Amino acid sequence: MNFSEVFKLSSLLCKFSPDGKYLASCVQYRLVVRDANTLQIHQLYSCLDQIQHIEWSADSLFILCALYKRGLVQVWSLEQPEWHCKIDEGSAGLVASCWSPDGRHILNTTEFHLRITVWSLCTKSVSYIKYPKACQQGESLRGITFTRDGRYLALAERRDCKDYVSILVCSDWQLLRHFDTDTQDLAGIEWAPNGCVLAAWDACLEYKILLYSLDGRLLSTFCAYEWSLGIKSVAWSPSSQFLAVGSYDGKVRILNHVTWKMITEFGHPTTINNPKIVVYKEAEKSPPLVLGRLAFPPPRAAAGPLSSTESKYEVASVPVSLQTLKPAADRANPRIGVGALAFSPDSCFLATRSDSVPTAVWIWDIQKLRLLAVLEQLSAVRCFQWDPRQARLAICTGGSQVYLWSPAGCVSVQVPGEGDFQVLSLCWHLSGDSLALLSKDHFCLCFLETEQGVGTAFGQRADHT
């Protein structure tokens, strides 16, 4: 495993292009596009103000920069650097912006979710979609979802104090289906990867998830319990065979695609007793000291690197008690329930995090429907993401390490460099051969060794921006 040098970054804005050739990053108002292998600068663009959001078009030919504070979107072309586009929403404001799957239309959501404006880069025409519902969770828009083939758009709506879903054809933005949902407060919608089924779920005050066909027919309704906080997270398996529903009761329920009934539920107990479950505990590892080469007391220059503590994994013997967090009962959005879940690309494994056990990642075997491994970290887990090509999970906790798990085992890797590089987020390259590690003000690339060798950027210096 090798690392590139460190580059400047703003607001964790760093994304690989869909074709894997480029890496875009932001430094305040500047957009830097680098070669994903050599990290040499390919293009450098300057926006009118600080960038809050970036997104590649599906064909990797364009990249949009959203300047929410100004209500602006600027679009840049990689093939024609002199070409650019500016979209000004004016007094309507801007809270979200995204590409359509064809990479030639941009969907802007105005302030207070009054409407969605569809801008065409080819014809310069404008279309409007009324009554979009505010279903935003962090950076992701949970109220708008495209089928993977790019043919259809499903949109959550709120009109006349009721929830609706509209399905539009992306080729001409004409309405295909419009139907109401039996929800009190629709919290999100998401297409299955095969584009045949749409999942819609209620807000946390009521446990309800509904499954619709492409023509708007209600296929099934699932409710696990009543009179308690309900759904917190939802994820489809890449095969579209399973739908995982994480709940505030600390359980994940797996629905099957044939009957849409629950086939199993996974709890998150604080004590692991089963000897078949492998529990990896992160432990501090002090760097070895070579006698005769260290002055006592050490000079300030030598004290810096030695003070950064490395870590390793140890296999714990059962029973193992996990550290739990007692939620504040008098505050909104309590730290309980399954807050994050993700399937591996082969749909064989499911990774979850229970917010009441924030330092642990749970790995479930979907084929055998059982808990396979638990990774207990020294700090709270901030982010985890699967390798797009294989069952390999990358984890970060806000420290100077990145953690990798696979069925063969797991490893803790120290990020080299001067100072303390705190990994707050990460994202995989399309090939799975490299990993972008993001801190508050910097980013670097981690190249994983393959049979063909390692990435070419290791050891090569690129221009700082």
PyMOL commands that set and color helices and strands:
alter all, ss='L'
color gray80, all
select helices_A, chain A and resi 68-70+90-92+111-113+300-307
alter helices_A, ss='H'
color red, helices_A
select strands_A, chain A and resi 2-3+7-8+14-16+22-27+30-35+41-46+53-56+62-67+72-77+84-88+96-99+105-109+115-120+126-130+136-137+140-141+144-146+152-159+162-169+174-180+186-191+197-202+209-213+218-222+231-236+242-247+252-256+262-266+271-272+278-285+310-316+320-321+338-343+349-354+360-365+370-376+383-386+393-396+401-406+409-414+425-428+434-438+442-447
alter strands_A, ss='S'
color yellow, strands_A
deselect
rebuild
show_as cartoon
